[in-house]
Amino acid sequence: MSVPMSTWKGTAPVRQGKIARDFHKNWFPYLAFVPVLIWFIVFCYGPMWGVLIAFKDFKPLLGFAKSEWVGLQHFRDFISGPDFGRQFRNTVLLSLWCLAIGFPIPILLAIMINELRGRFFKKSVQTITYMPHFISIVVICGIIHIFTQPYGLLTNLISFFTGATANRSLLGEAGLFRPVYTLSGVWQNMGWDSIIYLAAMSNISPELYESADLDGAGRVGKIWHITLPGIRPTILILLIFAVGGMMNSNWEKIILLYNPLTYETADVFSTYVYRRGIREGSFSFSTAVGLFNSVINFILLLFTNAISRRFSETSLW
């Protein structure tokens, strides 16, 4: 149904009047937001014009303006290239591993911490699980290398349970890269990621738990019928963000862990962009690969948000 023009003519001045009155009343928050707005414009939106070199044969000596336009040539070369299938499969599978294992564990950890009654023990568990998040990714990868080397701690542990020989490096076997990458990420981030769920649980009314006690509900019943529904909007929002960033692997960690022996399962789009862009100087081609990756992420974000909006009352917009 079309909107009468008179309605549009009357709406704009009304909105401008509301904004002006709100600015006059809350001028300090508006003023405090200006540096944030400038930061986004300069460092986030300003550099986005550089993505146009994905459609050019960019030569640094010629500059952006004089480099030749090539249209979608870099995208066609990438999709028809011999490594596209392997990198696409690795990116999707590694992301699914992280989503399937890394997403629910912080929820379970937050529920377990929330159920603890001893204050000292509760704080101790929180501190111990938070600490790995603050360790540098370089140090984390160094620890992983030490533990997974021949006769390392993890190597000996796996050898003890499986009977395999311990004179091998776990990071030298392609079939073990995904478990090592995913489980080390869970260890590093589960405590930090559980914070937001604990914050959501703190907003659940204690009267609900008291009513459940009167009805004879046990701990599992209260978790299932009160705690999980209480944090469901938070879970859905974080799930939308997680799916929307599925194709963004932790490329720094992969580069520090992988080697030619594990390319078959470890080489993803992000590492390919690094090798072609930084090592080989193919700036246009690597930008095209990065743009392709970002478009897929954007489509996944829209799709997940639409599904969440369709089947629940929670969505990003």
N, C-alpha and C positions, 0 to 999 in steps of 0.2 A: 504494500500500500504506500503510495507516495505521500510525502510530508508536505503540507502547504508551505509555500515560500514565506508566508508571513511568520510561520513558526520559526524558520531558520533565521530570518532577519531579527526576530526578537530574542533568540537563544544566545547568540554571540555576545551582545552587550551585557546580558544577565551574567554569563559566565565570566566575562572580563571584570564585571563589577565584583563578583564573588572573589576572584583571584586577587584583585586590588585590595579588597577589605581584609582578606586573609594575610596578604603580604604586610599590610599596615599593622595587623595585630601580632603576627609572628615573624617580624623582619629578621630577628637574629638567627633562627633555624634556616631561613632562606639564605642569609649571608654565609652561614657555616657550610652550606651545601655547595657554594660556588667553587671552592678548591677541588671538591670531589668531581664536579661537573667538568672543570678544566682538565683534570687528570684523565677522565674518560675520553674527552675529545682529543687530547694531545697523544695519549699513549695507546688508546684502544681503537678509536674510530679514525683518527688521522692516518695511521699507517695502512688502513684497509685498502687505500687506493693502489698500494703496491701489488695487490693480488692480480692486477691487470697484466703483469709480466708473464702470467700463465698463458696468456694469449699472444705473446710476442716471442721472438727469438732474441732474448735479451743479451746484449753485448755490453759489458761494463765500459769499454772504451768509447762506444757510440752513445751510451746513455739511454735513458728510458724513451725519450722523444724520437730518437733516430733509429732505434731498433725496429726490426721489421715485424709487422703483424703476421701471425701464422694461424690465427683462428683456433680451432680445436685440435690441431696437429699433435700437441703434447699429450692430450687426453687419449687420442686414438693410439698413439705409440705406447702409452702406459697400459691401456686395457688389452691391447693385442700383444704385449710383451710376454716373453717366456716365463717371467717370475710373477706375473699378476695373480694367477690361480693360487700359487703357494702363499703369497703374502696376504691375499684376501682370506684364505682358509685359516692361516695362523692368527690374523687379527681378530676374526670372529670367534674362533675357538678359545683363544687366550682371554678375550673379553667375557665369553660365557663362563669359563672357569672362574674368573674373578667375581662375576655377578652371582653365580650359583653358590659359591662357597663364601666369598668375602662379604656379600650383602646380609645374609641372615645371621651370621655369627655375632656381629655387634649388637643385634637385637636380643639374641639369647644371653649375651654377656650382661647387657643392661638389665634384663629381667632378673638374672641371678643376683646381680649387685643390689637391685632394688629389694630383693627378698631377704637379704642379709640383715640380721638384727644387731649384731655386735658392731658398734660404731668404729672402734679401732680396726677391727678386721676388715670392715667395709672400706675404710679410707686406705688401708694398706693395699687391698686388692686393686682399688682404683689407681693408686699411684704406680704400682708395679705394671699394670697393663697400659697406662698412659706413656710410660718412659720411652719405649722404643720409637714412638712417633717423633721424638725430639732428637733422635740420632740422625746424623747426616746420611744421605743415601749412599755416599761413597763408603762410609764406615760399615753400613749395613751390608753392602755387597762384599766388602772385605771379610766380614764375619762369615757370610755365606760361603765364600771361596775357601776359607779355613775349615769350616765344618764339613764341606763336601769334597775335600781333597782326599786322595788315597789314605786310608786309615784315619780319616777325620772323624769327628764325633758322630755326625749323621751317617756317614758311610759305615762306620762300625755298627751303629744301631740297626740300620737296614740289613746289614750283613747278618747280625744276630738273629733277626726275626725271619729272614728269607733264606738264609743259608748261602747267599751269594758271596763271592770273594770281595774282600775289602780293599784290594790293591787296585782300585780304579777311582776315577773322579766322577762324581755324579753329574757335574756340569759338562762332562764330555760325552754324555749320552743324550741323544735327541729326545728319546721317549720320556726322560725324567725332567726335562726343562720346565714344562707346564706345572707339574706338582711343586717343584722347588720354587718357582716364581710366585705361584698363587699362595702357597702356605706361608712363605716368608712375608708376603704382603699382608696376610691376615694377622700374623704375629705383630707386625709393625704398626698396624692401623686400627685393630679392633677396639682397643681401649679408647683411643681418641674419637673414633666414630660412634662409640656408645654414649658419648656425652649428651648429644642432642636428644637421644631417646630417654635418657635419665631426666633431662630437663622437661620433656613432654610428660613423663610419668609423674613428676612433681606437681603438675597442674590437675591431676585427677583428684576429684573430691574424696577425702577420707570417709565421708558419710556413705559413699557407695560400698566401700570395704566393710564398714560397720554393719550396713544392711545385709551384706552377703554373709557376715558372721552370724547374724541373727537367723538367717535362713539355713544355716548349717553348711555353707559352701566351704570346701577345702581350699588349699593353696592353688592347686591346679585349676580348680573351678574359677577362682577369683582372677587368676592370670588370663584364663581363656575368655571369661565373660566381662571383665572390667578393664584389666591392664591393656590387653591387645586392642580391643575396640577404642580405648582412650588414646592410644598412640597411632591408630590407623591412618589418620590424615598425614602425620609426619612420615610414616613409612611410605605412603604413596608418593608424596612429594619427592622424597629422597630417591625412590625407585625411578621416578620420571627423569630426574637428573642423571641417575646412574645409567639408564638405558640411553639417554641422549648423549652420553659421553663414552659409549661402548667402544667406539673405534679409536679413542684416544688412549693408547696403551702408555704405560710409564716407560717412555723410550730411553730415559737416562739409565734406568735400572737394567733394561734389556741390553743396552750397549755395554754396560759394565759386566754383565753376566754371560752374554752369548759369545760364541766363537764359531768359526766355519764348520765345526763338527755338529753344531746344533742349529744351523741356519734352517734346516728342513722344518723345524717346529718353532723356532724363535724369531725368524725374520718377519717383521710386520711392516705396515705402511710407514710408520713413524721412523723406524730405523732405515728404511729404504730412502726416505726423504733426506735423512742425515747423510747417508753415504753419497747420494747423487748431488745433493746441494752443497754440502761443506767440503767433502773430499774431492769430488770430481768437478765442482764449479758449474753444474747444470742447474742454474738458478730457475730458469723458466720451467724446466721439466719438474723439478722438485716442488715448485709452487703449484703446478697443476695437480700433482699427487696430493699435496696437502689440501687443496681446494676440493678435490674429489672426496677426500676423507671427511671434510667439514660438512659437505652437502649431505652425505649419508647420515652423519650425526644429527643434522637438522631435521631430516626426514624422520629419523627414529624418534626424536623428541616430539615432533608434531603427532606422530602416530600414537605414541604412548600416552601423551596428554589427552588425545581424543578418546582413547580407550578408557582411561581413568575417568574422564568427564561423563562418558556414556554409562558406565556401570557404578559410579559412586558420585558423591557430591564434591570430590576433591580434584582440583586441577590447577595448573598454573595460571590459566585465564579462562 
